[in-house]
């Protein structure tokens, strides 16, 4: 076993421990109905499960029999795990742990935060090892997530997942068809960005009728149009009183409960609006990058006389 393989095995065993501990502690005390607590538990449980599956696949030597690039999958998963553990390590202590009174529950929450930070460091270290190792072995598929396009797709889908966490309470949007449309927009754009990643992961890009950059340019343009409609409709129907919204935070009775502070209905609507703006800007940056790539490829194509 070489040094890189040993490091990866060590990191993954420690990742199992650092995600299992906070999940188990919070499962023992419960999270109530707080979105951040439930979302954090999901992230820890998801990372533990996928890391365990990766270890099983590695030890059983079945990665070569999989229908997709194993190196690409590891790189993509580690990128997501690092980002989600970073978000959890920030959001969990700042918007959730402060509401616990002094006692065992608060101690458990603090321990969970510590292990979440450890998991973040471990996934980040694995990402560095993967980058050094896969430069020669992983090929373009593993390196895709380290390109500008790959990182932008990572951010697009990650922010969409955070949005899903905030709109998990359907009472936030089911009362208005326009808001239901916004929820559909977030889902559709998440799927489109995931398709772009899967095309590289599954080595399917050469099966398209169009060149991959041109195809991705079309998907990104569609996503921008959809996100623009959501950016217009969501704040209108959330914060304009004539359209059934609540213009001020003080008008939302759920914000008066300290246990829902920062995650009450009005704050969720504001958070979704902010994330929509950020993700739209990321899609625009993605569009500029793809347009430049398509332009360069078109200029470099030989002219048929």
C-alpha positions as CSV (number, residue, x, y, z in Angstrom):
1,X,0.0,0.0,0.0
2,X,1.5,3.4,-1.1
3,X,1.5,6.5,1.0
4,X,-1.5,8.1,-0.8
5,X,-3.7,5.0,-0.4
6,X,-2.8,4.8,3.3
7,X,-3.7,8.5,3.8
8,X,-7.0,8.1,2.0
9,X,-7.9,5.0,4.1
10,X,-6.9,6.8,7.3
11,X,-8.9,9.9,6.3
12,X,-12.0,7.9,5.5
13,X,-11.9,6.0,8.8
14,X,-11.6,9.2,10.7
15,X,-14.4,10.7,8.5
16,X,-16.7,7.9,9.6
17,X,-15.9,8.6,13.2
18,X,-16.3,12.4,12.9
19,X,-19.7,12.2,11.2
20,X,-21.1,9.3,13.2
21,X,-20.5,11.1,16.6
22,X,-22.4,14.3,15.9
23,X,-25.2,12.4,14.1
24,X,-25.6,10.0,17.1
25,X,-25.4,12.7,19.7
26,X,-28.1,14.9,18.0
27,X,-30.2,11.8,17.3
28,X,-30.2,11.1,21.0
29,X,-31.4,14.6,22.0
30,X,-33.5,15.4,19.0
31,X,-33.5,18.6,16.9
32,X,-37.2,19.5,17.2
33,X,-38.5,21.3,14.1
34,X,-35.5,23.5,13.5
35,X,-34.4,23.5,9.9
36,X,-30.7,23.9,10.6
37,X,-30.6,21.1,13.1
38,X,-32.4,18.7,10.8
39,X,-30.3,19.7,7.8
40,X,-27.1,19.2,9.8
41,X,-28.2,15.8,10.9
42,X,-28.9,14.9,7.3
43,X,-25.5,16.1,6.1
44,X,-23.7,14.1,8.8
45,X,-25.7,11.0,8.1
46,X,-25.3,11.3,4.4
47,X,-21.5,11.8,4.6
48,X,-21.2,8.8,6.9
49,X,-23.2,6.5,4.6
50,X,-21.4,7.5,1.4
51,X,-18.0,7.3,3.0
52,X,-18.8,3.8,4.3
53,X,-19.9,2.7,0.9
54,X,-16.7,4.1,-0.6
55,X,-14.6,2.1,1.9
56,X,-16.5,-1.1,1.1
57,X,-16.1,-0.6,-2.7
58,X,-12.3,0.1,-2.2
59,X,-11.7,-2.9,0.1
60,X,-13.8,-5.3,-2.1
61,X,-11.9,-4.1,-5.3
62,X,-15.1,-3.6,-7.3
63,X,-14.5,-0.1,-8.5
64,X,-13.2,-1.3,-11.9
65,X,-16.5,-3.0,-12.6
66,X,-18.6,0.1,-12.1
67,X,-20.3,1.7,-15.1
68,X,-18.9,5.2,-14.3
69,X,-15.6,6.8,-13.5
70,X,-14.8,5.9,-9.9
71,X,-12.1,8.6,-9.7
72,X,-14.5,11.2,-11.0
73,X,-17.1,10.1,-8.4
74,X,-14.6,10.3,-5.5
75,X,-13.6,13.8,-6.6
76,X,-17.1,15.1,-7.0
77,X,-18.3,13.5,-3.7
78,X,-15.3,14.9,-1.7
79,X,-16.0,18.4,-3.1
80,X,-19.6,18.2,-2.0
81,X,-18.7,16.7,1.4
82,X,-16.1,19.4,2.1
83,X,-18.5,22.2,1.1
84,X,-21.5,20.8,3.1
85,X,-19.4,20.2,6.2
86,X,-18.2,23.8,5.9
87,X,-21.7,25.1,5.8
88,X,-22.8,22.8,8.6
89,X,-19.9,23.9,10.8
90,X,-20.8,27.5,10.3
91,X,-24.6,27.4,10.4
92,X,-25.1,24.9,13.2
93,X,-23.3,26.7,16.0
94,X,-24.4,30.2,14.8
95,X,-28.1,29.6,14.3
96,X,-28.9,26.6,16.5
97,X,-26.5,25.8,19.3
98,X,-27.0,29.2,21.0
99,X,-30.6,28.3,21.8
100,X,-29.7,25.4,24.1
101,X,-29.6,26.2,27.8
102,X,-26.6,25.2,29.8
103,X,-26.7,21.5,30.4
104,X,-26.1,18.1,28.6
105,X,-27.9,19.1,25.4
106,X,-25.7,22.1,24.9
107,X,-22.6,20.1,25.7
108,X,-23.7,17.5,23.1
109,X,-24.3,20.3,20.5
110,X,-20.8,21.7,21.2
111,X,-19.2,18.3,20.8
112,X,-21.1,17.8,17.6
113,X,-19.8,21.1,16.2
114,X,-16.3,20.1,17.1
115,X,-16.5,16.8,15.3
116,X,-18.2,18.5,12.3
117,X,-15.2,20.8,12.0
118,X,-12.9,17.8,12.2
119,X,-14.8,16.2,9.4
120,X,-14.4,19.4,7.4
121,X,-10.6,19.3,7.8
122,X,-10.5,15.6,6.9
123,X,-12.5,16.0,3.7
124,X,-10.4,19.0,2.7
125,X,-7.2,17.0,3.2
126,X,-8.6,14.1,1.2
127,X,-9.4,16.6,-1.6
128,X,-5.8,17.7,-1.6
129,X,-4.6,14.1,-1.7
130,X,-7.0,13.3,-4.5
131,X,-5.8,16.2,-6.5
132,X,-2.2,15.3,-6.3
133,X,-2.9,11.6,-6.9
134,X,-5.4,11.9,-9.8
135,X,-3.4,14.4,-11.8
136,X,-1.8,11.5,-13.5
137,X,-4.3,8.7,-12.8
138,X,-7.8,10.4,-12.7
139,X,-7.8,11.7,-16.3
140,X,-9.9,14.7,-17.4
141,X,-13.0,13.4,-15.5
142,X,-11.4,13.7,-12.1
143,X,-9.8,17.0,-13.0
144,X,-13.1,18.4,-14.3
145,X,-14.2,19.4,-10.7
146,X,-11.0,21.4,-10.3
147,X,-11.7,23.5,-13.5
148,X,-13.7,26.7,-13.4
149,X,-16.7,25.0,-15.0
150,X,-16.6,22.1,-12.5
151,X,-16.3,24.4,-9.5
152,X,-19.2,26.6,-10.8
153,X,-21.4,23.5,-11.2
154,X,-20.4,22.4,-7.7
155,X,-21.5,25.8,-6.3
156,X,-24.8,25.8,-8.4
157,X,-25.9,22.5,-7.1
158,X,-24.7,23.1,-3.5
159,X,-26.6,26.4,-3.2
160,X,-29.7,24.7,-4.6
161,X,-29.4,22.0,-1.9
162,X,-29.3,24.8,0.7
163,X,-32.4,26.4,-0.9
164,X,-34.1,23.0,-0.7
165,X,-33.4,23.0,3.1
166,X,-35.1,26.4,3.5
167,X,-38.2,25.5,1.4
168,X,-38.5,22.0,3.0
169,X,-41.5,23.5,4.9
170,X,-44.1,23.6,2.1
171,X,-46.2,26.2,4.0
172,X,-43.6,28.7,2.7
173,X,-44.8,28.5,-0.9
174,X,-47.8,26.1,-1.5
175,X,-50.3,28.9,-0.9
176,X,-49.3,30.8,-4.0
177,X,-49.0,29.3,-7.5
178,X,-46.2,31.7,-8.3
179,X,-44.1,30.5,-5.4
180,X,-44.8,26.9,-6.4
181,X,-43.3,27.8,-9.8
182,X,-40.2,29.1,-8.0
183,X,-39.9,25.8,-6.1
184,X,-40.1,24.0,-9.5
185,X,-37.4,26.3,-10.9
186,X,-35.0,25.4,-8.2
187,X,-35.6,21.7,-8.8
188,X,-35.3,22.0,-12.6
189,X,-32.1,24.0,-12.5
190,X,-30.6,21.6,-9.9
191,X,-31.4,18.7,-12.3
192,X,-29.8,20.5,-15.3
193,X,-26.6,21.2,-13.4
194,X,-26.5,17.7,-12.2
195,X,-26.9,16.4,-15.7
196,X,-23.8,18.5,-16.7
197,X,-21.8,16.8,-14.0
198,X,-23.1,13.4,-14.8
199,X,-22.2,13.8,-18.5
200,X,-18.6,14.1,-17.4
201,X,-18.8,11.4,-14.7
202,X,-20.5,8.9,-17.0
203,X,-18.3,9.6,-20.0
204,X,-21.4,10.3,-22.1
205,X,-20.4,13.6,-23.6
206,X,-19.2,12.1,-26.8
207,X,-22.7,10.6,-27.4
208,X,-24.4,14.0,-27.8
209,X,-25.5,15.4,-31.1
210,X,-24.0,18.7,-30.2
211,X,-20.5,19.5,-28.8
212,X,-20.6,19.3,-25.0
213,X,-19.7,23.0,-24.4
214,X,-22.5,24.1,-26.8
215,X,-25.0,21.7,-25.1
216,X,-24.0,23.1,-21.6
217,X,-24.3,26.6,-22.9
218,X,-27.9,25.9,-23.8
219,X,-28.6,24.3,-20.4
220,X,-27.0,27.3,-18.6
221,X,-28.9,29.8,-20.6
222,X,-32.2,28.0,-19.8
223,X,-31.2,28.0,-16.1
224,X,-30.5,31.7,-16.1
225,X,-34.0,32.5,-17.6
226,X,-35.7,30.3,-15.0
227,X,-33.7,31.7,-12.1
228,X,-34.5,35.3,-13.3
229,X,-38.2,34.5,-13.2
230,X,-37.8,33.1,-9.6
231,X,-35.8,36.2,-8.6
232,X,-38.7,38.4,-9.7
233,X,-41.6,36.3,-8.4
234,X,-40.2,35.0,-5.1
235,X,-39.6,38.4,-3.3
236,X,-42.8,39.8,-4.8
237,X,-45.1,37.1,-3.4
238,X,-43.1,36.8,-0.1
239,X,-42.7,40.5,0.8
240,X,-45.3,42.5,-1.1
241,X,-48.4,42.9,1.1
242,X,-50.8,43.3,-1.8
243,X,-49.7,39.9,-3.2
244,X,-50.1,38.2,0.2
245,X,-46.6,38.7,1.4
246,X,-45.2,40.1,4.7
247,X,-43.2,43.3,4.1
248,X,-41.7,43.4,7.5
249,X,-40.2,40.8,9.8
250,X,-42.2,42.1,12.8
251,X,-45.4,41.1,11.0
252,X,-44.4,37.4,11.1
253,X,-45.6,36.0,14.4
254,X,-43.2,33.0,14.1
255,X,-40.3,35.4,14.3
256,X,-41.3,36.3,17.9
257,X,-40.4,32.8,19.2
258,X,-36.8,32.8,20.2
259,X,-36.5,29.1,19.4
260,X,-37.1,29.9,15.7
261,X,-34.9,33.0,15.6
262,X,-33.1,33.3,12.3
263,X,-35.1,30.4,10.8
264,X,-38.7,31.7,11.1
265,X,-40.9,32.0,8.0
266,X,-39.9,35.5,7.1
267,X,-36.2,34.8,7.5
268,X,-36.5,31.7,5.3
269,X,-38.1,33.7,2.6
270,X,-35.3,36.3,2.8
271,X,-32.6,33.5,2.8
272,X,-34.1,32.0,-0.3
273,X,-34.1,35.4,-2.0
274,X,-30.5,36.0,-1.2
275,X,-29.4,32.5,-2.3
276,X,-31.4,33.0,-5.5
277,X,-29.4,36.2,-6.3
278,X,-26.1,34.5,-5.5
279,X,-26.9,31.4,-7.6
280,X,-28.1,33.6,-10.5
281,X,-24.7,35.4,-10.5
282,X,-22.9,32.0,-10.5
283,X,-25.0,30.9,-13.4
284,X,-24.1,34.1,-15.3
285,X,-20.4,33.5,-14.6
286,X,-20.8,29.9,-15.8
287,X,-22.5,31.3,-19.0
288,X,-19.6,33.7,-19.6
289,X,-17.0,30.9,-19.2
290,X,-18.9,28.5,-21.5
291,X,-19.5,31.2,-24.1
292,X,-15.7,31.9,-24.2
293,X,-15.0,28.2,-24.5
294,X,-17.4,27.8,-27.4
295,X,-16.0,30.9,-29.1
296,X,-12.5,29.6,-28.8
297,X,-13.4,26.2,-30.1
298,X,-15.3,27.7,-33.0
299,X,-12.3,29.9,-33.9
300,X,-9.9,26.9,-33.8
301,X,-12.1,24.7,-36.0
302,X,-10.5,24.2,-39.5
303,X,-12.4,25.9,-42.3
304,X,-13.8,23.6,-44.9
305,X,-13.1,24.9,-48.4
